[in-house]
Every structure is written in C-alpha cells, then in structure tokens.
Amino acid sequence: MKPIRSFLFIPGDSEKKLAKADACGADAVILDLEDAVAPDNKPAARQMVADFLAERPKTVRTTQFWVRVNPLDTGMAGDDLAAVMAGAPDGIVQPKTDGADCVAQLSAMLAKAEDATGQGGATTPVMPVATETPIAPFKLGEFADADLERLYGLTWGAEDLAAALGATGNRGPDGEWLFTYKLVRSLTLMAAHAAQVVPIDTLYADFRDAEGLRAESRQSRAEGFMGRLAIHPAQVEIINECYTPSDDEVAFARRVVEAFAAQPGTGTVGIDGKMFDIPHLKAAQRTLSVAEAFAT
C-alpha cells in the first residue's frame, strides 16, 4: 500500500463537502459518521456515504476513502458497517478505542460485513484512534503483541481525551501540547513502531495557522510520525509536503546508501567528516523508499 501522508476528515452528511472529496489532494479521505454528524442525521449520513462509495469503485478512485464509524459502546458501529461495506471502503477509522481488544472486536464485525457483501476473504484495514479515553493510553503497549491482521496504524486524539478528563484545554499559552498530551502522543508513536504499523499524528485544530501546522508537522516527521490527520482542505498540501522527503534529504540518503555499498561488509562509513553506522543506513533506505513512492 502506498504510504498515506494526509487523512482529511469530511462529514458524511455534507453533500457539498463530499462533492469536493475527489479533488482535495489528500492521500486519504475519512468519510465521517461519528463526531461530525449529529445524532438525528446518522441514518442519512450512512446512506450518503454508501452512495458515495458505490459511485467510486476502487478501480477508479484517485484517493483512498476510509470511513470513521461510531464507537462500539454506542451500538451504532454495526449499522455503520452494514451500510458502507458494500462500497468497499479502503479502510475503517475506529474512534474511542480502549485497546487492542476493541480493535479485535471491530475486526470480527468487519469480517461478517465483508462476508455479507460478497467480499469474503478481504481484510479491510483498521486504524484506531487510540488515546481518546482515560484507560486507552495504559493499553497502548498491547498492540505490539495483539497480532491484529487488519491493523494499519495508530493515531491519537487530543480533543476527546481533553473532554473525557474534564480539561479546559490541551495546549499551553505557547501553543505547545500540555504534558498529558505530549505523553500520550509519544506513547502512541512508540506503540505504533512496536507493533510495526504506521504512526499518524493528530490533527492541528487551527486551520488558519499554516506556519504553525508546517512547523509542527516537520517536527512530527523528524520524531518518527509518517503522516497526520487534517481537519480542513487547506491543510492537505502542507501536510503532504512535510511528510515527503525533501530533495536535500533524498540526495543525502543516496550518499549514505552509496557509501555503504562502496564498502561492503563494513558497519560504519565516513561522510563529510562524520561517522555513520547501520541505523543511519536503515534511515536512509526508508527515506528513499518513501520518496520513491511519491515520485510518480
């Protein structure tokens, strides 16, 4: 699967916004049936998303279309899956998960929905929002040993967690995450890498602050995140740019790979007066792999 740098949320009951989804530029669009849809509009949103997917079979899609279903404890996730799975969404976003067991439960529901729609044997991927409840951060390490075949990646959510904790905010006066949210963000990053899945950073709420988004996204990628959520189409181009290796990064990564290739069997090489070892080689290879994925 091609790497996904940007996941853009679009309300499942907004005909106007759904009409713009194909041209939004995001690597993946999340058709939202959860928080972006009022309770009374849930049935209409399911039908609109189902129709949207049916009109865009996988063979003609220009972007991936994921669906965010409602949390398991609402009793609505089954209805969501029954409505949308005939359209073969590219993935499912699972909100307010309490740990790997919740993902396993949704995976079982997904398998039944796939069978019911003639897609038996499919393995639609799942990405849980893994920190939106107070218990969830304590269970992040479980993903590493859970053997969840459908697990695409892990992302985290600050807004719902703040609400669950009764907090009045999640960022300080300087715009930086408060300690609690820095903690769960770091744990999500490490849990994803431990489980060998994709770490996706959370959304940047102020869609008018382009430079703040750019700076935070660059730092996010430097830490090891591979993409992030977007709340507004204006954020997509910046996110795609920040999670794509720059020309300078690619050029240097090639130098590292070539230096090791020129000295087979060595564990360290010198470049511009600095020593580089095997972890640097692996990082360079990852950089080139991501760059190649977006070269065409």
N, C-alpha and C positions, 0 to 999 in steps of 0.2 A: 504494500500500500504506500502511495506517495505520502511523504510527511505532510502533516497539517499544521500550518503556522497560525492560522486565524480561524476561530469559530465565532460566527456572528449570530446573535440571537435575533429572531424575528417572531413577533406574536402570531400564534396560529390562527387567530380570528381577525387579522387585519388584511383584508383583500388588497388594499393599496400597497402595503409593505411586501406582501407575498409576491405581488406582480413585479417587484424590483429585485427579487432574490437572485435571478439568473445572472444579472449583470452587476452584482455587488462587489465582485472581485475577491470575496473570501474563499479560502480553500474549502471551508465547510460552513454551511448554514444550519443553525439549530432552530427548527420549527417548534416553537414553544407552546406546550399545552399546560404548563404549570403556572408560575407566578405572573406571567404576562397576560393571563386570561382570567377574567372574572368568573366566579363560580357558575353564574347563570349562563355564561357563554361557552362552557366546556363542551357540550354536545355539538354546537355549531362549529367550534374550532376543530374538533376531531374530524368532522366531515370535510371541512375546508382543507385540512392537511392531507386527508386521504385523497381528495380530488386532485390536489396539487401534485402529489407523488404519482398518481395514476397518469397524469398528463406528461410526466417526465420519467419514462423508463430509464433504467440505469445505462442503457446503451447510448443514450443521447444527452446525458447530464454533463454540464460544463463545470459543475461543482458538486461536492458531496452534500447530501441532505440528511441530517440527523434529526431526531425527534426527542425533545425533552418531555418525558412522561411525568405524571403526578407521582408523589411519594407512595410507597407501599402502604403506609398506615392510613391513607385516605380511602383506600378501597377502589380507587379510580384507575390504577395502572393497568389492570386487566382490560378495562374498557378502552383505554388508550391504545393498547397493543392490538386488540381485536379490530379497531377501526383503521389503523395505519399500516399494519404489516403486509397487507395485500399489495401495497405500493412499494415494498422492498426498500425501506429507508436504509441509508448507508451505515447508520449506527443509532444507538439509543443513549441519551444522557439521562442518568438516574440521579435525581436530587435527594438531598437529606438522607443519605445512606448512613447507617450506624456501623458499617464494617463489611468485611468480605461476605459474611453470611447473607446480608441483604442483596448483594450482587448475585450470589448463587441462587437466591430465591427468584430474582427477576430473570436470571438466565433460564431457569426452568420454565417460567411463564413464556419467555420468548420462544423456546423450543416448541411448546404447544401451539403458539400462534403461527409459527412458521409451518408446522405440520398442517394446521387448519387451512392455510392459504396456499398449499401446494409447494411449499419451499422446504420440505423435509431435508435435513442434512445441512442446511445453511447454518452459518454461525455469525449472525449479525453482532458486531462488536458493541460493547457497553463501556461508557465512561462515567463512573460515579463522581458526583460532587461530594468529596469525602470528608468534609470538615464542618458541615452545617448544623450539627447537633452537638451538645456538650460532651456526649460519650464518644463521638466518632474519632477525635484525634487520638484517643487512647488505643484505638484498634487499627491504626494505620499500618503497623508492622505486620498484621495478619495477612495482608495482601501478598507478601513475599512467598508464603507457603500455601496459599489457598488453592493453587492450581486451577485458576479460573480461565478457561479456554477463550472466553469472549472478552476478557478484559483488555481494552485498547490502551487506556491510560488512566491517570488520576488527575483531577483538578480540585480546586478548593474554593470555598465561598466565604467571603467576609461579612456580607450584609446579613444573611440569615443567621450566621453564628452570633453576630452582634445582637440581633433581635432575641435569639434564644438565651443569651446571657444577660439580657436586660441592660445592655450597654447603651450609652448615649452617643457613641462614635467609635470608629475603628482606626482613625488616623489622628496623629498629633497636630499641633499648630504648624509644624514644619512640613506637613504633608506626608510624613513617613508613617508606615504602619505602627500602631502601638504594639507593645511587647507580645501580647497574647496572639496577635495576628501574624507577627513575624515568626512566632514559634510554630503555629500550625502550617504556615507556608513552608517553612524549612522541613518540617516533618513530612509534608506531602511530597516535596521534591525527593527526599531520601527514600520514602516508601515506594514511589514510582520506580526509581532506579533499582531498588532492592528487588522489586517484582519484575524488573526488566520490561517495563511498559513505559509509555510516553508521559512525561510530566507537563501539564498545561497550566500556565499561571492564570490567576483570576482576572476579572475584568477591571478596567480603570474607569471609575464611575463618571468622572468629569470629561465628557466627550468634547468639550470645547478647548481643553488644555492639551493641545497637540504636543508641545515640547515636554510637558510632564510625562505624557504617555511614552514618548520616544525615549526619554532618559531612563524611565523605569523599565521599559522593555529591553533596552540594551543591557542594563544591569541584570535583568532576569535571565536573558540568554547566557550571559557570562557565568551565571551561577549554575546553569545546567537545565533550565526550562527550555522546552523545544517549541513552544507556541503559547498563545493566550486567548482568552475569551474577549469578545468585543460586544459592546452594547449599542454601538451606533456605526452606520456605514462609513462615516468619516474616519473611523479609527483603523479600518482594514488595511489601507495602503501602508500606513506607518508600521503596523504590526508585521505585515509581510516583509517589509524592508528590514526591520530589526531582527527578525528570526531567520534571515537569509544571510549566509556568509558574504562579507564584502569582498571586493576584488583583491584588496590587500591581504585579507585573511586567506583567501584561496591561493594567492601567489606564495605566501609564506608556507602554507600547508604543503604545497607541492615541493618546496625546497626541503622541508623536513623529510618527506617521503623519499625524495630523490637521494638525500644524504644517507639515509639508512640503506637504500637499495645499492648505493655505491660501495657500502662496506658490509656485505652480508655476514651475518653471524655476530655482529657487534651489538652491544647493549646501549652504547652511548655514542653520540656524534657531536662535533663542534660546529656551530654556525654563528658567524659574526662575533666570535669570542665568548659564546655562551654554550654550555653543555646541555644536551637534550637526551632524554632516555626513552624507554619504551612507552610510558604513559603519554609522553608528548607525541610519539608516533601514532598511537591509537587516536588521540585527539585530532591529529592532522588528517587521519584517514576518515574520521567521522565528518570533519569539515568538508572534505572533498566529496563525500557521499551525499551530503545534504545539498551542496552546491550543484552537483550533477543532476539531482532530482528536479531542480528548478531551472536548469539550463535551457530546457525546451518548452 
